[in-house]
Amino acid sequence: MSATAPAIPAPAASSLPPMLERLRAQPKLPIVIGAAVLVTAVAAFTLMNRGPDYKVLYTNVSDRDGGAIIASLQQMNVPYKFAEGGGAILIAGDKVPEVRLKLAAQGLPKAGGVGFELMDNQKFGTSQFAEQVNYQRALEGELARSIESVGTVESARVHLALPKPSLFVREQKKPSASVVLTLQRGRSIDEGQVSAIVHMISSSVPELDPKSVTVVDQRGNLLSAANSSARGLDVSQLKYVQEIEQGYIRRIEAILQPIVGANNVRAQVAADIDFSVMEHTDEKYKPNQEPGKAAMRSQQSSESNQQGGTPPGGVPGALSNQPPGTPSAPITTAPRPGTPGAPAAAPGGANAASTTTSVATGPSSTRKDVTTNYELDRSIRHVQQGAGGIKRLSVAVVVNYKDTTDGAGKSSQRALTPVEIEQIRNLAREAMGFSQDRGDSLNVVNSAFADDNKEPTAAAVPFWRDRDNLDLGKTLGQYLLLAFLALFAWFAVLRPLLRKHLAPPPAPAPAMVEPGADGEAAGDPPAESDEPAISAEEALRQREALRHKVDLDYAHQLAEQDPKLVATLIQHWMNTHDQ
């Protein structure tokens, strides 16, 4: 009997496409594809039937305004929903402008107050008390709306105390106001805004002093500057002082930086500002002018002459008012002849006696008056000194040591010479506008600056304790963990599934034909077939390849069923190989 080569039947030619053959060989793959198609269809249906894109209609509205807005939306059949725990009302994005205009026509949101529209519906026959109350409510509402326009204020309430006018000046009382502010969440209001609110209210109410306005927030904190005004503090004044000081600092550093360097000079200025407002009026006259330059305005002269008559006289008092008595002339008797003083004898030897009566002529008086009016020089000067004048400046300048390099190229620092310090002092004095009369002071100091860039090596933190390194390590650990999980999912789950479901089916084992089988004689020639005959060596090679493939498939199956056993076996092989 002669040995014949085993015949390996050829696989029958398939008439189906390769894709259908693969689907036929993998029964689970159509299920996976169908599930994916179903999920896609459900997602598309959900997106198509999704509701409108909601946008914010109003936020941070009061409960009363929110209820009125919701009632109006229900009447208009507009769908809505809430967000942020009821703090925001959402509607369809394309309807937001239209709905806002309709709600504004209805007066929503009201912001919790009323304005001067309260006076539109005044009825005939309203009492004066009701009119006064409505006017006060309207004024308070308008002021509250004006305050709510500030970005940091959510809502505001204004209370006005308007006393009744009185006819008596001493009994007149000034009005006062109180404001309660509700600020936005997480926001605060500065003193400048509070001062603006105070001045706005004081300007809106007649005879209202800004000191009589009190501003309080929702936590009960006093925000008004009533206490600060008593201390003489004002926000605008403090800002003005800071601007003045910073201006002088920039001027001093700008003129010294080209000499000593940008980082080698520091200056500080303390300015004493006078914020008092002064008014002064002077009126001067110059009557004593030079005779040649004097200008005559007018001249009046009068002259009176009186002769005879009794001049006024007598004792002042009641006696002077009595009428004068009857005047009598004095009588003179001639002396005897022979006596001294006797008149001589008359011619003819006759002695004639004669009597002489003297007539008083009376005194005379003359009066002459001259009045001259000259033009006088008059000058009036009114001076009003504005607030913000500088009373005194105190300047301190610190200059760093100068960097020098010796002949060996080693750099070092040295102190400035007195000449250099005096030069710096003169420049700083001119830059600040030094005034001795004003009492300004300037102090220039030369000292070595501390180097903040040098970190102490003794207190250096180890790299494993450094917070930055720890944060970096945590971040890298997170990324490495994610990468490890991804690799594990690929090699442990996805890759075996893909190999199991996408691998082609194993080829059928070739059938071995024994010699003399099927009644064939040992010496009979082999049966003729369509395929060419293969040799024994080729059959042996195919048999070895099939065995190798069967062993490989068995190893893959064992690895899938018991990976630990395979790992232990491989480790044992590696240890044996190393030995």
C-alpha positions in Angstrom: 0.0 0.0 0.0 1.4 3.3 -0.9 0.7 6.4 1.2 -1.3 9.1 -0.4 -1.3 12.8 0.6 -4.3 13.8 2.6 -6.8 15.8 0.7 -7.9 19.1 2.2 -11.3 20.2 0.9 -11.5 23.7 -0.4 -14.1 26.0 1.1 -17.1 26.5 -1.0 -17.4 29.8 -2.7 -19.9 32.0 -1.0 -22.3 34.1 -3.1 -23.1 36.6 -0.3 -21.1 39.9 0.2 -18.4 40.0 2.8 -20.4 42.4 5.0 -23.4 40.0 5.1 -21.1 37.1 5.8 -19.6 38.9 8.7 -23.1 39.8 10.0 -24.2 36.2 9.6 -21.1 35.0 11.5 -21.6 37.6 14.3 -25.2 37.4 15.6 -24.7 40.1 18.3 -23.5 42.8 15.9 -27.0 43.5 14.4 -28.4 43.9 18.0 -25.7 46.5 18.8 -26.4 48.4 15.6 -30.2 48.3 16.2 -29.7 49.6 19.7 -27.6 52.5 18.4 -30.2 53.4 15.8 -32.9 53.3 18.4 -31.0 55.6 20.8 -30.3 58.1 17.9 -34.0 58.1 17.0 -35.1 58.7 20.6 -32.6 61.6 20.9 -33.7 63.2 17.7 -37.4 62.9 18.7 -36.6 64.5 22.1 -34.7 67.4 20.5 -37.5 68.0 18.0 -40.2 68.0 20.7 -38.2 70.1 23.2 -39.8 73.2 24.5 -38.8 76.8 23.6 -35.6 78.4 24.7 -36.4 80.2 28.0 -34.8 83.5 28.8 -35.0 85.8 31.8 -37.9 88.2 31.9 -37.4 89.8 35.3 -35.0 89.1 38.2 -35.0 90.1 41.9 -38.6 91.3 41.9 -40.7 91.5 45.1 -43.3 89.0 45.9 -46.1 91.4 45.2 -44.8 92.4 41.9 -44.0 88.7 41.0 -47.6 87.6 41.8 -49.0 90.4 39.6 -46.6 89.5 36.7 -47.5 85.8 36.9 -51.2 86.7 36.8 -50.7 88.9 33.7 -48.7 86.1 32.0 -51.5 83.6 32.7 -54.0 86.0 31.2 -51.8 86.4 28.1 -51.3 82.5 27.8 -47.6 82.9 28.0 -45.7 79.8 29.4 -43.3 80.6 32.1 -41.1 79.0 34.7 -38.8 79.9 37.6 -35.1 79.8 38.1 -32.6 80.5 40.9 -35.1 79.5 43.6 -37.9 81.8 42.4 -35.6 84.8 42.0 -36.0 85.0 38.2 -39.0 84.6 35.9 -38.3 82.9 32.6 -40.3 82.9 29.4 -39.7 82.0 25.7 -36.8 84.0 24.4 -38.6 85.3 21.3 -41.4 86.8 23.4 -39.3 88.7 26.0 -39.4 92.1 24.4 -43.2 91.9 23.5 -44.1 90.8 27.0 -42.0 93.4 28.7 -43.7 96.2 26.7 -47.2 94.8 27.6 -46.3 94.5 31.3 -44.9 98.1 31.3 -48.2 99.3 29.8 -49.9 97.7 32.9 -47.4 99.4 35.2 -45.5 96.3 36.2 -43.3 95.9 38.0 -44.3 98.7 40.4 -41.1 98.5 42.4 -43.1 98.7 45.6 -44.0 102.4 45.4 -46.1 105.1 43.7 -45.1 108.3 42.2 -46.8 111.5 41.0 -49.2 109.4 39.0 -51.1 109.2 42.3 -52.2 112.8 41.7 -53.7 112.0 38.3 -56.9 110.5 39.8 -57.7 113.3 42.3 -61.4 113.5 43.0 -63.3 116.7 43.3 -63.9 117.7 46.9 -60.8 116.1 48.4 -59.8 117.6 51.7 -56.6 119.5 52.2 -55.3 116.8 54.5 -55.8 114.1 51.9 -54.1 116.3 49.2 -51.1 116.8 51.5 -50.8 113.1 52.3 -51.0 112.1 48.6 -48.4 114.7 47.7 -46.0 113.4 50.4 -46.6 109.8 49.2 -46.0 110.8 45.6 -42.8 112.7 46.6 -41.5 109.7 48.6 -42.2 107.3 45.7 -40.4 109.5 43.2 -37.4 109.8 45.4 -37.4 106.0 46.0 -37.4 105.4 42.2 -34.6 107.8 41.7 -32.5 106.1 44.4 -33.3 102.6 42.9 -31.7 103.7 39.6 -28.3 103.4 41.4 -26.7 100.1 40.3 -26.0 98.8 43.8 -29.4 99.5 45.2 -32.1 96.9 44.8 -34.9 98.8 46.5 -35.4 101.9 48.6 -37.9 103.5 51.0 -38.0 107.2 51.8 -39.8 108.7 54.8 -40.2 112.5 54.9 -41.2 114.5 57.9 -42.7 117.7 56.7 -43.8 120.0 59.5 -46.7 122.4 59.1 -45.7 126.0 58.4 -46.0 128.4 61.3 -46.5 132.2 61.3 -44.0 132.6 64.1 -40.4 132.5 63.2 -39.3 130.9 66.5 -41.8 128.1 66.2 -40.8 127.0 62.6 -39.3 123.6 62.3 -37.1 122.2 59.6 -38.0 119.1 57.6 -36.1 115.8 57.9 -35.8 112.6 55.9 -34.9 108.9 56.4 -33.9 106.4 53.8 -33.8 102.6 54.0 -31.7 100.9 51.3 -31.8 97.3 50.3 -28.5 96.5 48.5 -27.9 93.9 45.8 -26.6 90.6 47.0 -22.8 90.6 47.5 -22.5 94.3 46.7 -21.8 97.4 48.8 -22.2 101.1 48.5 -19.4 103.6 49.0 -19.5 106.9 50.8 -19.6 108.9 47.6 -22.8 107.3 46.5 -24.4 107.8 50.0 -23.4 111.5 49.9 -25.0 111.8 46.4 -28.2 110.3 47.7 -28.3 112.6 50.7 -27.7 115.7 48.5 -30.4 114.6 46.0 -33.0 114.3 48.8 -32.0 117.6 50.4 -32.3 119.3 47.0 -35.7 117.8 46.3 -37.3 119.0 49.6 -37.5 122.7 50.4 -35.5 123.9 53.4 -34.1 120.4 54.0 -30.6 120.4 55.4 -28.3 117.6 54.3 -27.4 117.0 57.9 -31.1 116.1 58.6 -31.0 113.1 56.1 -30.3 109.7 57.6 -29.5 106.7 55.3 -29.6 103.1 56.7 -29.1 99.8 54.9 -31.2 96.6 55.3 -28.8 95.4 58.1 -29.4 98.5 60.2 -25.9 100.0 59.5 -25.8 103.8 59.4 -24.5 104.9 56.0 -25.0 108.6 56.1 -22.2 110.9 56.8 -23.9 112.7 59.7 -21.2 111.6 62.2 -18.4 112.1 59.8 -19.4 115.7 59.1 -19.1 116.4 62.8 -15.5 115.3 62.6 -14.9 117.5 59.6 -14.5 114.6 57.1 -15.7 114.6 53.6 -15.1 112.0 50.8 -14.5 114.7 48.2 -12.1 116.5 50.4 -10.1 113.3 51.2 -9.9 112.5 47.5 -8.7 116.0 46.8 -6.0 115.7 49.4 -4.9 112.4 48.0 -4.7 113.8 44.5 -2.6 116.8 45.7 -0.2 114.5 47.5 0.1 112.0 44.6 0.8 114.9 42.2 3.7 116.2 44.3 5.0 112.6 44.6 5.0 112.2 40.8 6.7 115.5 40.3 9.5 114.7 42.8 10.1 111.2 41.5 10.0 112.3 37.9 12.8 114.9 38.4 15.0 112.5 40.5 14.6 109.3 38.5 16.9 110.3 35.7 19.7 110.9 38.2 19.4 108.0 40.7 17.3 105.5 38.7 13.7 104.5 38.5 13.8 102.1 41.5 16.2 104.1 43.7 14.0 106.9 45.0 10.9 107.0 47.1 9.0 110.1 48.1 6.0 110.8 50.4 4.1 114.0 50.8 1.8 115.1 53.6 -0.3 118.1 52.6 -2.2 120.3 55.0 -5.2 121.7 53.0 -7.4 124.5 54.2 -11.0 123.9 53.1 -12.4 127.0 54.8 -14.2 129.5 52.6 -13.3 133.2 53.3 -14.9 136.4 52.0 -13.3 139.9 52.6 -14.5 143.3 51.5 -12.4 146.5 51.7 -13.5 150.1 51.2 -10.8 152.8 51.1 -11.0 156.6 51.0 -8.1 159.0 50.2 -9.2 162.5 51.3 -5.7 163.9 51.8 -4.6 164.5 48.2 -2.0 166.6 46.8 -3.1 170.3 46.3 -2.3 170.3 42.7 -4.1 167.1 41.9 -7.2 167.8 44.0 -10.5 168.0 42.0 -13.0 170.5 43.4 -16.6 169.4 43.2 -18.3 172.6 44.5 -17.6 175.8 46.6 -20.1 177.9 48.6 -19.3 181.2 50.3 -21.6 183.4 52.6 -20.9 186.8 54.3 -23.1 188.6 56.9 -22.5 192.0 58.6 -24.5 193.3 61.6 -24.2 196.8 63.3 -26.0 198.1 66.3 -28.4 196.2 68.4 -27.7 194.4 71.5 -25.9 191.2 70.9 -27.4 188.2 72.4 -26.3 187.8 76.0 -27.3 186.9 79.4 -27.3 184.0 81.6 -28.4 180.9 80.0 -31.6 179.6 81.4 -35.0 181.0 82.2 -33.8 184.5 82.9 -32.6 185.0 79.4 -36.1 184.6 78.1 -37.3 187.7 80.0 -37.8 191.0 78.0 -35.1 193.7 78.5 -35.9 196.7 80.8 -36.3 200.5 79.8 -32.9 201.8 78.8 -31.8 205.2 80.5 -29.1 207.5 79.3 -26.4 208.5 81.9 -26.4 212.1 83.2 -23.1 213.9 83.6 -22.8 217.2 85.9 -20.2 219.8 85.1 -17.6 220.3 87.8 -17.0 223.5 89.5 -14.6 226.1 88.1 -11.1 225.8 89.5 -11.4 222.2 90.1 -9.2 219.9 88.1 -10.9 218.8 85.0 -13.2 221.8 84.9 -13.9 223.3 81.5 -12.4 226.6 80.6 -14.4 229.8 80.9 -16.4 230.8 78.0 -15.2 233.7 75.9 -16.7 236.9 76.9 -16.2 236.2 80.5 -19.4 234.2 80.9 -19.5 230.9 82.5 -21.9 228.7 80.8 -23.0 225.5 82.3 -23.6 222.7 79.9 -24.8 219.1 80.1 -23.5 216.4 77.7 -25.3 213.2 77.0 -23.4 210.4 75.2 -25.3 208.3 72.7 -24.2 204.8 72.5 -23.5 203.7 68.9 -23.6 199.8 69.7 -21.4 197.0 68.7 -21.0 195.5 65.2 -20.4 191.9 63.9 -19.2 190.5 60.6 -19.4 186.8 59.6 -18.0 185.2 56.4 -18.3 181.4 55.6 -16.7 179.5 52.7 -17.5 175.8 52.1 -15.4 173.9 49.5 -16.3 170.3 48.4 -13.5 168.1 46.8 -13.8 164.8 45.0 -12.7 161.8 47.1 -10.9 158.6 45.9 -12.9 155.5 46.8 -12.0 151.9 46.1 -14.0 148.8 47.1 -12.4 145.3 46.9 -14.4 142.1 47.5 -12.2 139.0 47.8 -13.5 135.5 48.0 -10.9 132.9 48.8 -11.9 129.4 47.5 -11.5 126.3 49.5 -8.6 123.9 48.9 -5.6 126.1 49.6 -2.3 124.6 50.7 -1.4 125.6 54.2 1.8 123.4 54.7 3.7 120.7 52.9 5.9 118.0 54.5 8.0 116.0 52.1 10.2 113.0 52.8 12.6 111.6 50.2 14.6 108.4 50.5 17.4 107.8 48.0 19.2 104.4 47.5 23.0 104.0 47.6 24.8 104.4 44.3 26.0 101.3 42.4 29.7 101.4 41.6 32.1 99.0 39.8 35.8 98.7 40.8 38.7 97.9 38.6 38.2 94.1 39.1 34.7 94.4 37.7 33.1 93.8 41.1 29.9 95.8 41.7 29.2 97.4 45.1 27.2 100.2 46.6 28.4 103.4 48.1 26.7 106.3 49.9 26.1 109.6 48.2 28.4 112.5 48.9 27.1 115.6 50.7 27.3 117.5 47.4 25.1 114.9 45.7 22.6 114.9 48.6 22.5 118.7 48.5 21.8 118.6 44.8 18.9 116.2 45.3 17.6 118.4 48.1 17.6 121.5 45.8 15.8 119.6 43.0 13.2 118.3 45.4 12.7 121.8 46.9 12.1 123.3 43.5 9.8 120.5 42.4 7.6 120.8 45.4 7.5 124.6 45.4 9.2 125.0 48.8 8.0 128.1 50.7 9.6 129.2 53.9 6.8 131.5 54.8 4.3 128.7 54.5 6.3 126.5 56.9 7.1 123.7 54.5 9.6 121.0 55.5 11.9 118.8 53.4 13.9 115.8 54.5 16.3 113.9 52.2 17.8 110.6 53.5 20.3 108.4 51.8 20.1 104.7 52.8 20.5 101.3 51.2 17.2 99.7 50.0 16.3 96.2 51.1 16.3 93.7 48.2 13.0 91.9 48.3 13.9 89.7 45.3 16.4 87.7 47.3 14.6 84.7 48.9 16.1 83.4 52.1 17.8 80.1 51.5 17.7 79.0 55.1 13.9 79.1 55.2 13.5 77.5 51.8 10.6 75.1 51.7 11.3 71.6 50.3 9.9 70.9 46.9 7.6 68.1 48.3 6.1 70.6 50.8 5.7 73.5 48.3 2.1 74.3 47.8 2.6 74.9 44.1 4.3 71.6 43.6 1.6 69.8 45.6 -1.1 71.3 43.4 0.9 70.4 40.3 1.3 66.8 41.6 -2.5 66.5 42.3 -3.3 67.7 38.8 -0.8 65.3 37.2 -2.1 62.4 39.4 -5.7 63.1 38.2 -4.6 63.0 34.5 -2.6 59.8 35.1 -5.5 58.1 36.8 -7.7 59.0 33.9 -5.2 57.6 31.5 -4.8 54.4 33.5 -8.6 53.9 33.6 -8.8 54.5 29.8 -6.0 52.0 29.1 -7.6 49.4 31.4 -11.0 49.9 29.8 -9.4 49.4 26.4 -7.2 46.4 27.1 -9.6 44.7 29.6 -13.0 45.3 28.0 -13.1 46.9 24.6 -10.3 45.1 22.9 -11.4 41.5 23.8 -15.0 42.4 22.7 -13.8 43.7 19.4 -11.6 40.6 18.9 -14.4 38.3 19.8 -17.1 39.9 17.6 -15.1 41.2 14.7 -12.6 38.3 14.2 -13.3 36.1 11.1 -14.6 32.5 11.7 -11.9 29.8 12.0 -11.3 27.8 8.9 -12.5 24.1 9.1 -9.9 21.5 9.9 -8.6 19.7 6.8 -9.9 16.1 6.5 -7.2 13.5 6.6 -7.7 10.7 4.1 -6.2 7.4 5.2 -4.6 5.2 2.6 -6.9 2.5 1.3 -10.0 4.1 2.6 -13.3 4.0 0.8 -12.4 0.6 -0.8 -9.5 1.9 -2.7 -6.6 -0.5 -3.2 -3.1 0.4 -2.2 -1.9 0.3 -5.7 -4.8 2.1 -7.3 -4.1 5.5 -8.5 -5.7 8.4 -6.7 -9.0 9.7 -7.7 -9.0 12.6 -10.0 -10.4 15.9 -8.7 -10.6 19.4 -9.8 -8.0 20.6 -7.3 -4.4 19.8 -7.8 -2.8 17.3 -5.6 -0.6 18.4 -2.7 2.5 16.8 -1.5 3.1 15.2 1.9 5.4 18.1 3.0 2.7 20.6 2.2 0.1 18.6 4.1 2.4 18.3 7.1 3.0 22.1 7.0 -0.7 22.8 6.9 -1.2 20.3 9.7 1.4 22.1 11.8 -0.1 25.5 11.1 -3.6 24.2 12.0 -2.3 22.8 15.3 -0.5 26.0 16.0 -3.7 28.0 15.4 -5.7 25.6 17.6 -3.2 26.0 20.4 -3.3 29.8 20.0 -7.1 29.9 20.1 -7.0 27.7 23.2 -4.5 30.1 24.8 -6.7 33.0 24.0 -9.7 31.3 25.5 -7.7 30.5 28.7 -6.5 34.0 28.9 -10.1 35.3 28.7 -11.4 32.8 31.3 -8.6 33.0 33.8 -6.2 35.9 33.2 -4.4 35.4 36.6 -3.4 31.9 35.7 -1.9 33.1 32.4 0.0 35.9 34.2 1.3 33.4 36.7 2.4 31.0 34.0 4.2 33.8 32.1 5.9 35.0 35.2 7.1 31.4 35.8 8.4 31.2 32.3 10.3 34.5 32.7 11.8 33.4 36.0 12.9 30.1 34.5 14.4 31.8 31.5 16.4 34.2 33.8 17.8 31.3 35.7 
